[in-house]
Amino acid sequence: MFRPLELFIGLRYTRAKRRNQFISFISTVSIVCIAISVIALITVMSVMNGFDYQMRSRILGAVSQATITSVDGPIRDVPRALQVAQANPHVLGAAPFVESEAMLIGQRSAGVRVRGIDPAQEPKVVDIGQHMIEGSLADLRPGDWNIVLGRDLAMQLGVGVGDRVTMAVQELRATPMGGIPRMRSFHVTGTFQLGMEQFDSGLALVNMRDAEKLNDLNGPTGIRLRLDDLFSARPVARELADQLGQYYGVRTWMDENANLFHALSMEKLVMFIILSLIVLVAVINLISMLMMLVTDKQADIAILRTLGATPRSIMGTFMVQGLLVGFVGIGFGVGFGALLSWKLPGIIKWIEHTFHVTFLSPDVYYISEVPSRLDWQDVGWTALLTFVFALLATLYPAWRASRTQPAQALRYE
């Protein structure tokens, strides 16, 4: 049976005898420290993945994954553009829209982004309809001059469902008194809440035909698309831009929110590096344990050397001991870390309910619950990094053991 000498002796050293219980205790402490550091790293990465996922899903609930626009005003040939977009196998839905900046006046005033939509087509590309607090997108019928507001925007204007607001757009209307902004009264028929401040306090929805009339346009200003894969947006955008020609442009959700998601990715990377230092500190205990073990086993090392063991064999024996501690710590850390990441939202809710505390106040934060999303790729990188640290930690003590001189070690035995 294949059983290398280094592995046999290294595993035997892990079984503590009565005279080296302290070394066994240090080994246990090393395992616990490595496990705790791995648990912390996996849990924090999972929470950051959860926040990233929540931000993406909430932003993409209001913005399209790709948008076709014209370089010189409204879309020239809407049927053709829709046909080209829907012919792409990665496009699941397409809906035209009109977007402009305007001033809304209720009891108070606020500058907003006004989006004219087709209520029948809009659910194909975004899910604002699923976040309605009052009313429905179906109330935005052409010619009725109805409007749906973000919840925070409605509070800022001091209006509610059933009230009226006045909209002033940038398009000027010629009068004997000169050019004045176009204005129109709208009836508030609903409110929505996406959980993102930039939309809840700065977005208003009207019917697309009403928006075209108010802005004196002869067609939609863009076509919003939903794709089968978020991360294929840029290749699909390039393909559609080539097919549509030079008078069209295609933007993606990555382009419109590049700074935000770049900041989230950078924050996750920085946190991974910082928490990796905790793993490094935990591995230092492993170095101390191995150095004590080498000192305790001087006589054993000398006897092995006299029996013909090579320095490389001695070095391998103590590396087995250190790597075993590392493997056990990584195993416990990955197991408990994955379990904690999976159950963390429920644990946080139990703590908040039991001790009557709130970790993320909905009045302050966009996300009021601590999210957690376990990514096995992060788990793999964490386990690999910890293993590398454990491997490096074994090198110096094992090298010191291989340098032991038999005559000096046995002089006082």
C-alpha positions as CSV (number, residue, x, y, z in Angstrom):
1,M,0.0,0.0,0.0
2,F,1.3,3.4,-0.9
3,R,2.0,5.4,2.2
4,P,4.8,8.0,2.0
5,L,7.0,8.2,5.1
6,E,6.5,12.0,5.4
7,L,2.8,11.7,5.4
8,F,2.8,8.8,7.9
9,I,5.0,10.7,10.4
10,G,3.3,14.0,9.9
11,L,-0.1,12.6,10.6
12,R,1.3,10.7,13.7
13,Y,2.6,14.0,15.1
14,T,-0.9,15.4,15.0
15,R,-2.0,13.0,17.6
16,A,-0.9,14.7,20.8
17,K,0.8,12.8,23.6
18,R,0.6,13.6,27.2
19,R,3.9,15.6,27.3
20,N,3.0,17.9,24.3
21,Q,-0.6,18.8,25.1
22,F,0.3,22.5,24.8
23,I,1.4,22.1,21.2
24,S,-1.9,20.3,20.5
25,F,-3.7,23.3,22.1
26,I,-1.8,25.7,19.9
27,S,-2.8,23.6,16.9
28,T,-6.5,23.8,17.9
29,V,-6.2,27.6,18.3
30,S,-4.6,27.8,14.9
31,I,-7.5,25.8,13.3
32,V,-10.1,28.0,15.1
33,C,-8.4,31.3,14.0
34,I,-8.1,30.1,10.4
35,A,-11.8,29.0,10.4
36,I,-13.0,32.3,11.9
37,S,-11.1,34.4,9.4
38,V,-12.4,32.3,6.5
39,I,-16.0,32.6,7.9
40,A,-15.6,36.4,8.1
41,L,-14.2,36.7,4.6
42,I,-16.9,34.6,3.0
43,T,-19.7,36.3,4.9
44,V,-18.5,39.8,4.1
45,M,-18.1,38.9,0.4
46,S,-21.6,37.4,0.4
47,V,-23.1,40.6,1.9
48,M,-21.3,42.8,-0.6
49,N,-22.6,40.5,-3.4
50,G,-26.1,40.9,-2.0
51,F,-25.8,44.7,-2.0
52,D,-24.5,44.6,-5.5
53,Y,-27.3,42.3,-6.7
54,Q,-29.9,44.5,-5.0
55,M,-28.5,47.7,-6.5
56,R,-28.5,46.1,-10.0
57,S,-32.0,44.7,-9.7
58,R,-33.4,47.9,-8.5
59,I,-31.7,50.1,-11.0
60,L,-32.6,47.7,-13.8
61,G,-36.2,47.8,-12.6
62,A,-36.4,51.4,-13.8
63,V,-33.9,51.6,-16.6
64,S,-33.6,49.4,-19.7
65,Q,-30.7,47.0,-20.2
66,A,-30.1,48.6,-23.6
67,T,-31.6,51.7,-25.3
68,I,-31.7,52.6,-29.0
69,T,-31.6,56.3,-29.6
70,S,-31.3,58.6,-32.6
71,V,-28.4,61.0,-33.1
72,D,-30.6,63.9,-34.3
73,G,-33.9,63.8,-32.4
74,P,-36.8,61.3,-32.5
75,I,-36.4,57.8,-34.0
76,R,-36.7,58.1,-37.7
77,D,-38.2,54.7,-38.6
78,V,-39.7,53.2,-35.5
79,P,-41.2,50.0,-37.1
80,R,-37.8,49.2,-38.7
81,A,-35.9,49.8,-35.5
82,L,-38.3,47.6,-33.6
83,Q,-38.1,44.9,-36.2
84,V,-34.3,44.9,-36.1
85,A,-34.2,44.8,-32.3
86,Q,-36.8,42.1,-31.9
87,A,-35.1,39.9,-34.6
88,N,-32.0,39.7,-32.3
89,P,-32.1,36.4,-30.4
90,H,-30.9,38.1,-27.2
91,V,-33.7,40.7,-27.1
92,L,-36.7,39.6,-25.0
93,G,-38.7,42.8,-25.3
94,A,-38.7,46.2,-26.8
95,A,-40.8,49.3,-26.0
96,P,-40.6,52.9,-27.4
97,F,-40.5,55.9,-25.1
98,V,-40.2,59.7,-24.9
99,E,-37.9,61.2,-22.3
100,S,-37.4,64.9,-21.4
101,E,-36.6,67.2,-18.5
102,A,-39.4,69.2,-17.0
103,M,-40.6,71.3,-14.0
104,L,-43.5,69.9,-12.0
105,I,-45.5,72.3,-9.9
106,G,-47.9,71.2,-7.1
107,Q,-47.9,72.8,-3.7
108,R,-44.2,73.0,-4.2
109,S,-42.1,72.6,-7.4
110,A,-39.3,70.2,-8.4
111,G,-37.3,69.4,-11.5
112,V,-37.8,65.9,-12.8
113,R,-37.2,63.5,-15.6
114,V,-40.4,62.8,-17.5
115,R,-40.8,59.5,-19.3
116,G,-43.5,59.0,-21.8
117,I,-44.4,55.3,-22.1
118,D,-46.8,52.9,-23.8
119,P,-48.4,51.2,-20.8
120,A,-49.1,48.0,-22.9
121,Q,-45.4,47.7,-24.0
122,E,-43.6,49.0,-20.8
123,P,-43.8,45.7,-18.8
124,K,-41.8,44.0,-21.5
125,V,-38.7,46.0,-20.6
126,V,-38.9,47.1,-17.0
127,D,-40.9,46.2,-13.9
128,I,-42.1,49.5,-12.5
129,G,-45.6,48.2,-12.6
130,Q,-44.7,45.7,-9.9
131,H,-43.7,48.5,-7.6
132,M,-46.8,50.6,-7.8
133,I,-48.1,51.7,-4.4
134,E,-51.3,53.3,-5.7
135,G,-52.9,53.2,-9.1
136,S,-51.8,51.4,-12.2
137,L,-49.7,52.1,-15.3
138,A,-52.9,51.2,-17.3
139,D,-54.4,54.6,-16.1
140,L,-51.9,56.4,-18.4
141,R,-54.3,56.5,-21.4
142,P,-53.6,58.8,-24.3
143,G,-55.4,62.1,-24.2
144,D,-56.4,61.8,-20.5
145,W,-53.2,63.7,-19.4
146,N,-52.6,61.4,-16.4
147,I,-49.3,61.1,-14.5
148,V,-47.7,58.6,-12.2
149,L,-45.1,59.9,-9.7
150,G,-42.4,58.4,-7.6
151,R,-43.4,58.3,-3.9
152,D,-40.7,60.7,-2.7
153,L,-41.4,63.0,-5.6
154,A,-45.1,63.1,-4.7
155,M,-44.2,64.0,-1.1
156,Q,-41.8,66.6,-2.2
157,L,-44.5,68.2,-4.4
158,G,-47.1,67.9,-1.6
159,V,-49.6,66.0,-3.8
160,G,-51.3,62.6,-3.8
161,V,-53.5,60.5,-6.0
162,G,-56.4,62.6,-7.2
163,D,-54.5,65.9,-7.1
164,R,-53.3,67.9,-10.1
165,V,-49.8,69.1,-11.0
166,T,-48.6,71.5,-13.7
167,M,-45.8,70.4,-16.0
168,A,-43.6,72.9,-17.8
169,V,-41.2,71.6,-20.4
170,Q,-38.2,73.1,-22.1
171,E,-39.9,73.4,-25.5
172,L,-40.9,77.0,-26.0
173,R,-44.2,78.1,-27.5
174,A,-44.3,81.3,-29.6
175,T,-46.8,84.0,-28.3
176,P,-47.2,87.7,-28.9
177,M,-45.3,88.1,-25.6
178,G,-42.4,86.0,-26.9
179,G,-41.4,82.4,-26.3
180,I,-42.8,80.8,-23.1
181,P,-42.4,77.2,-21.9
182,R,-45.1,74.8,-22.8
183,M,-47.3,74.0,-19.8
184,R,-50.0,71.4,-19.1
185,S,-52.0,70.3,-16.1
186,F,-51.8,66.6,-15.3
187,H,-54.0,64.4,-13.0
188,V,-52.0,62.3,-10.5
189,T,-53.4,58.7,-10.8
190,G,-50.7,56.7,-9.1
191,T,-47.3,56.5,-7.2
192,F,-44.5,53.9,-7.3
193,Q,-41.5,53.1,-5.1
194,L,-38.5,51.4,-6.5
195,G,-36.3,51.9,-3.4
196,M,-33.7,54.1,-5.3
197,E,-33.7,57.8,-4.5
198,Q,-32.8,58.9,-8.0
199,F,-36.0,57.3,-9.3
200,D,-38.4,57.7,-6.4
201,S,-37.7,61.4,-6.1
202,G,-36.9,62.3,-9.7
203,L,-39.0,60.3,-12.2
204,A,-42.5,60.9,-13.5
205,L,-44.4,58.7,-16.0
206,V,-47.0,59.9,-18.5
207,N,-48.5,58.4,-21.7
208,M,-46.1,58.5,-24.6
209,R,-48.6,60.3,-26.9
210,D,-49.2,63.0,-24.3
211,A,-45.4,63.4,-24.0
212,E,-45.0,63.7,-27.8
213,K,-47.7,66.4,-28.0
214,L,-46.4,68.4,-25.0
215,N,-42.8,68.4,-26.4
216,D,-43.9,68.9,-30.0
217,L,-42.4,65.7,-31.2
218,N,-43.4,63.5,-34.1
219,G,-42.2,60.2,-32.6
220,P,-40.5,58.5,-29.6
221,T,-37.0,59.6,-28.6
222,G,-35.8,56.0,-28.0
223,I,-36.5,52.3,-27.8
224,R,-35.8,50.4,-24.6
225,L,-34.8,46.8,-24.7
226,R,-34.7,43.8,-22.3
227,L,-32.1,41.2,-22.9
228,D,-31.7,37.5,-21.9
229,D,-28.4,38.2,-20.3
230,L,-27.4,41.4,-18.5
231,F,-23.7,41.0,-19.2
232,S,-24.2,40.5,-23.0
233,A,-25.5,44.1,-23.3
234,R,-22.4,45.6,-24.9
235,P,-21.9,42.9,-27.6
236,V,-25.6,43.1,-28.4
237,A,-25.4,46.9,-28.5
238,R,-22.6,46.8,-31.0
239,E,-24.4,44.3,-33.2
240,L,-27.6,46.4,-33.2
241,A,-25.7,49.6,-33.9
242,D,-24.1,48.0,-37.0
243,Q,-27.5,46.8,-38.2
244,L,-29.3,50.0,-37.7
245,G,-26.8,52.3,-39.3
246,Q,-25.1,55.6,-38.6
247,Y,-28.2,57.6,-37.5
248,Y,-28.7,55.4,-34.5
249,G,-26.8,54.8,-31.3
250,V,-27.3,52.1,-28.7
251,R,-26.5,52.7,-24.9
252,T,-26.4,50.0,-22.3
253,W,-27.1,49.9,-18.6
254,M,-23.4,49.5,-18.0
255,D,-22.7,52.8,-19.8
256,E,-25.4,54.7,-17.9
257,N,-24.3,53.4,-14.4
258,A,-20.7,52.7,-15.1
259,N,-19.3,54.8,-12.2
260,L,-21.7,53.3,-9.6
261,F,-20.9,49.6,-10.5
262,H,-17.2,50.4,-10.9
263,A,-17.2,51.8,-7.3
264,L,-19.1,48.7,-6.0
265,S,-16.5,46.4,-7.7
266,M,-13.6,48.5,-6.3
267,E,-15.1,48.4,-2.8
268,K,-15.5,44.6,-2.9
269,L,-11.9,44.2,-4.1
270,V,-10.6,46.5,-1.3
271,M,-12.6,44.7,1.3
272,F,-11.3,41.3,0.0
273,I,-7.7,42.6,0.4
274,I,-8.3,44.0,3.8
275,L,-9.9,40.8,5.1
276,S,-7.2,38.7,3.6
277,L,-4.9,40.4,6.1
278,I,-7.0,38.8,8.8
279,V,-6.4,35.4,7.3
280,L,-2.7,36.2,7.2
281,V,-2.7,37.1,10.9
282,A,-4.5,33.8,11.7
283,V,-1.9,31.9,9.8
284,I,0.9,33.4,11.9
285,N,-0.4,31.2,14.8
286,L,0.4,28.3,12.5
287,I,4.1,29.4,12.2
288,S,4.3,29.6,16.0
289,M,2.9,26.2,16.4
290,L,5.2,24.6,13.9
291,M,8.3,26.3,15.4
292,M,7.4,24.9,18.8
293,L,6.8,21.5,17.3
294,V,10.2,21.6,15.6
295,T,11.9,22.4,18.9
296,D,10.0,19.7,20.7
297,K,10.9,17.1,18.1
298,Q,14.7,17.8,17.8
299,A,15.6,14.3,19.1
300,D,13.1,12.6,16.7
301,I,14.5,14.6,13.8
302,A,18.0,13.6,14.7
303,I,17.1,9.9,14.9
304,L,15.4,10.1,11.5
305,R,18.4,11.7,10.0
306,T,20.7,9.0,11.4
307,L,18.4,6.4,9.9
308,G,18.8,7.9,6.5
309,A,16.0,10.5,6.2
310,T,17.0,13.3,3.8
311,P,16.5,17.0,4.6
312,R,13.8,17.1,2.0
313,S,12.0,14.3,3.8
314,I,12.2,16.0,7.1
315,M,10.9,19.2,5.5
316,G,8.0,17.4,4.0
317,T,7.1,15.8,7.3
318,F,6.5,19.2,9.0
319,M,4.8,20.7,6.0
320,V,2.2,17.9,6.2
321,Q,1.6,18.9,9.8
322,G,1.1,22.6,8.9
323,L,-1.0,21.9,5.8
324,L,-3.3,19.5,7.8
325,V,-4.0,22.3,10.2
326,G,-4.7,24.6,7.3
327,F,-7.0,22.1,5.6
328,V,-9.1,21.5,8.7
329,G,-9.4,25.3,9.3
330,I,-10.4,25.9,5.7
331,G,-12.9,23.1,5.8
332,F,-14.6,24.3,8.9
333,G,-14.4,27.9,7.7
334,V,-16.0,27.2,4.3
335,G,-18.7,25.1,5.8
336,F,-19.8,27.5,8.5
337,G,-19.2,30.5,6.3
338,A,-21.5,29.2,3.6
339,L,-24.1,28.3,6.2
340,L,-23.9,31.7,7.8
341,S,-24.1,33.5,4.5
342,W,-27.2,31.5,3.6
343,K,-29.0,32.1,6.9
344,L,-27.7,35.7,7.5
345,P,-30.8,37.6,6.4
346,G,-33.0,35.5,8.7
347,I,-30.5,35.9,11.6
348,I,-30.4,39.6,11.2
349,K,-34.2,39.8,11.2
350,W,-34.3,37.6,14.4
351,I,-31.8,39.9,16.1
352,E,-33.8,43.0,15.1
353,H,-37.0,41.5,16.3
354,T,-35.6,40.2,19.6
355,F,-33.5,43.2,20.6
356,H,-35.7,45.8,18.9
357,V,-32.8,47.3,16.9
358,T,-32.7,48.4,13.3
359,F,-29.4,47.9,11.4
360,L,-30.5,49.6,8.1
361,S,-33.2,52.2,8.6
362,P,-35.4,52.6,5.6
363,D,-35.5,56.3,6.2
364,V,-31.7,56.5,5.6
365,Y,-30.7,53.6,3.3
366,Y,-32.1,52.5,-0.1
367,I,-31.9,48.9,1.1
368,S,-33.6,48.3,4.5
369,E,-32.6,44.6,4.8
370,V,-29.1,43.1,5.0
371,P,-28.8,41.1,1.8
372,S,-26.6,38.1,1.3
373,R,-25.8,36.3,-1.9
374,L,-23.3,33.4,-1.7
375,D,-21.0,33.2,-4.7
376,W,-19.1,29.9,-4.9
377,Q,-16.4,31.6,-7.0
378,D,-15.6,33.9,-4.0
379,V,-15.6,30.8,-1.7
380,G,-13.1,29.2,-4.0
381,W,-10.8,32.2,-4.1
382,T,-11.0,32.5,-0.3
383,A,-10.1,28.8,0.2
384,L,-7.3,29.0,-2.3
385,L,-5.9,32.2,-0.7
386,T,-6.0,30.6,2.8
387,F,-4.3,27.5,1.5
388,V,-1.5,29.5,-0.1
389,F,-1.0,31.4,3.1
390,A,-0.9,28.1,5.1
391,L,1.6,26.6,2.6
392,L,3.9,29.6,2.9
393,A,3.6,29.5,6.7
394,T,5.0,25.9,6.8
395,L,8.1,26.6,4.7
396,Y,10.3,28.3,7.2
397,P,9.6,26.0,10.2
398,A,10.0,23.0,7.9
399,W,13.3,24.4,6.6
400,R,14.5,24.9,10.1
401,A,13.7,21.3,10.9
402,S,15.6,20.0,7.9
403,R,18.7,22.0,9.0
404,T,18.9,20.1,12.3
405,Q,22.3,18.5,13.0
406,P,21.9,14.9,14.5
407,A,25.1,15.2,16.7
408,Q,24.1,18.5,18.3
409,A,20.5,17.4,18.8
410,L,21.4,14.1,20.5
411,R,24.3,15.5,22.6
412,Y,22.2,15.8,25.8
413,E,19.8,13.0,25.2
